């Protein structure tokens, strides 16, 4: 049974997601549709890229991932289908795939060229579904598009290091449901640059000199629970996806607050790591 995943910024209120699922089932009755997320911030390509990167590999090889973010066709926003790591991705060529392709080289990329056969102002419903069902039936990418070699990148996707290797300059790429702030600094990149040196992580006026293995490491369990004041404390960890993350222990935007709300950190804000010898 084919698996088709859906990731969009359509939300749950409108008819869009239901219409897409109905269209898929109209073409393929024997298919499994899985919602990854429909709560991507509108037109937020970077946020969608992060979610797709961290979700797709949990699915079986051969899964088809339909991504509906900023998908209106225009001369600067063509549509593509990508085979990568034995998965298929259908989306606009607007940078969504660049985070995954930054680490894994695609096996094949095609620019979809079946638009002349389909009259539509809702390409995710009409074009992307058609391509997804074609692939699910065992069809090849060359039938629905022309082979291309490159995709559009996301600007400032990667952190960089200054000339004397004393500072990493990164940025916020995602804010999760808890308000935790995820940066584009990966563990491997951090450790290769650190080379055992001490460090200070800076985000606006907040500074951290320790990275915990897990959130609860900030708690001193030798102190009686009623005497602890751990909730609401800021900390830094490497997330489950190995990105440097600034968090608030047991964050709750309605009570203790979150890293995003308390520290004023938003998407694309700068986060730096300064090393000392």
N, C-alpha and C positions, 0 to 999 in steps of 0.2 A: 504494500500500500504506500503510495506516494505521500510525503509530508510537505505541506506548504505553510510557511510561517508568514505572519503579517506584522509589520512594524510601521506605524503611521503617526501623524500628528492630528488625526481626525477626531479624537476624543470618542466618547460613548453616547453623546446626546443625539447626534445627527444620524442620518440613514446610511452614511457612506460605508462603514464597516460591514453592516448587514448586507448591503447591495453587493459588495465585493465577494463575500462568502457565498451569497446566492448565485452569483455569476460563475464562481468556481464549481459549485455543485451542479449547476446546469450543464457544464461541460464534462465534469468527472464526478460521478456519484461515489466511486470508491476512492476517496481521498481523505486524508486527515489534515484539518486546518488548525493551526496553533497560533494563538495571539501572543506575541512577545510583548508588545506595548502599543497602546494607542494614545498614550499621554505624553509623547514627545512635545516639548515646547514648540509652538508653531514655527516652521521653517528653520528649526535649529539643527543644521546639518552635523555640527560637531557632537551634539548630544546624541543624535541618532547613531553616528559612527561608533561612539563609545559603547552604546547598548548592544548594537549588532556584533561588535568585536567580541564582547564578553558573553554573548548568548549563543551564537551560532554553533560553536564547536561542541556544545552539549547535545546537539541533535545528531541523528545517524547520518553517515555519509550518504550523499545523494539527495539530501533535503534541499528544498527550493525556498529561498528567502525573498519575499516580495516586500519592498521598502517604499512606502509612499510618503516621501518628504520632499517638498519643493519640486514637484514632479511635472509641472506644466512645461510642455515642449516649447522651446524657442531656440533661435540660432546659437545661444550660449549655454543652453541647458538641454543637451541631447539625452536620449535614453540608451542605457547599456544593459547587457546581460554578461555576467562574469562567472566563469568556472574557476573555483579556487579551493584547494584543499578538499577536492571531491564534493564540494557544495556549490550550489548555484545561487546567484544573487541577481535580482532584477530591480533596477532603480534608475534615477536620473544621474547623469555624469556631473555631479555637483560637489564632489569631494567625499561623499559618504563612504566610498570604498577605500579611500586612501589610508585610513588607519589600519585596516586589515592588510592591505597590499604593502604597507610599510614594512611588514614583518614576513609576509608570505607572498611569493611571486605567483600571480595568477597563471593558471594553465591556459586560459583563453579568455579574450575580451571581444565582444562584438557590439557595434553600434546598431541598435535596433532600427530596421528600415521597412517595417510593415505598415507605417502610418497611412500610406496612400490607399491601403485596403480597408481602413477603419476610419469612420467619421466620428470624432469624439472631442469633447472638452473635459473629459474625466479620464485621463490616460491610465491611471492606476486600475480603474474598473475595466476599461476596454482593451488597452494595449498590454499592460503588465499581466493581467489575468490570462490573456490569450497566449502570451509567451510562456507563462508558468505552466499552463496546461499542456502546451506543446512539449515542454521539457519533461513533464510528468509522464507523458505517453512514450517517452524514449526518443523524442526528436532532437536533432542536433542544433547547435547555436547558429551555424552558418545558414540555416534555412530562414532564420528571422533577422539576421543582421550581417553586416560586413565586419570582418576581422580588423581590429585596431590594436595598437601596441601600448598605448598610454591612456591613463585616466587623469582627470583633473584633481589636483591636490588641494588639501585644506591649508590655508596659510597659517604659519606659526604652529603647525602640528607638533613639531619636535622642539624640545628644549635645546639650548646651546650653552657652550662653555666659553668663558672669556679667554683671552690669549695666554694668560699665565696660569690657567687651569685652577684658579682660586675661587671661582664662582660658577654655579649653574643658574641660569636664568630660565625659569619655566613659567607656566601659566595654568590657570584653572580651566579644565576641559569638561567638567561635569559636576553637578550638585545633586546628590541623591535625595531620596524621600525623607531622610532624617536631617537634611541640611548639611551633611558632611561634604567637604570640598575636595574633589579629586583633581590632582594636577597631572600634567603630561610627563612627569619625571618617573621613569620606570626604575625598579630596584636595581637591575643589572647596570643601567646607565649611571645611577647614583654611586654604586659600589666601585665601578671602574674609574670614576672620576675621583672618588674619595681617597682611595688608596690608603685606608687606615687612618686618615687624618680626622681630627675633631671638627665639628661643624656647628653652624647656627642657621636654622631655617627661619626666614622672615616672610611674613605676609601682612601687609600694611604695618600696623604698629605692634604686631604680635611676633614673639620670637620663641623658638623651641630649640633645645640642644640635645634632645633624646628622641629616638624613634622606638616605639613599643612594638612588641611582637603581636599583641592583641589588645583590644580596648580595655579589658579588665585588669591589665598589668599596671594600670595607674592606681589601682586600689591597694591600700595597705590592709590586708586581711588580718593583721595582728591587732588592729585597733577594733574595739567593739563597734558593731554596725551603727548604733545610735550616735556614736561620736564622729563618724566619718562625714566628710563633706565633699564627696567625690563627684556626685552628679552636677553637671555643669562645668566641669573642669576641661580645659582644652588639652589636646594631645595630638601626636602625629603617629601614624602607623603606615605600613605598606598594606594596601587593600588586598582582598582576595584575588584581584587581577594584577597585583604587583605594581600598582601605581601609588606614589606618595600621596597620602590623604591626610588632611587636617580635619579633626573631628572634635566633638564635644561628647564626653562620656554620658551615656544614656540621654542623648539630646532629645528634646521635645520642644518644638517651636512655640507651643502654647504655654510651657512652664519654664524650664531652664534655658530655653533657646537653643540655637544651633550654631555651628561654625559659620555658616553663611550669614545668619542674621546678627549674631553677636560681634563678629569680626568685620562685617560689611564686605565680605568677599563674594564676588559675582563672576560669571563666565568671562574668561579671557583675562582676568586680573593677574598681575605678575606675582609669582612666588619665587624667592631666591634662596639658594643654599650657598653660604660662604664657608670656605675651608680655611683652617689655619694649620701651619706646620708645627 
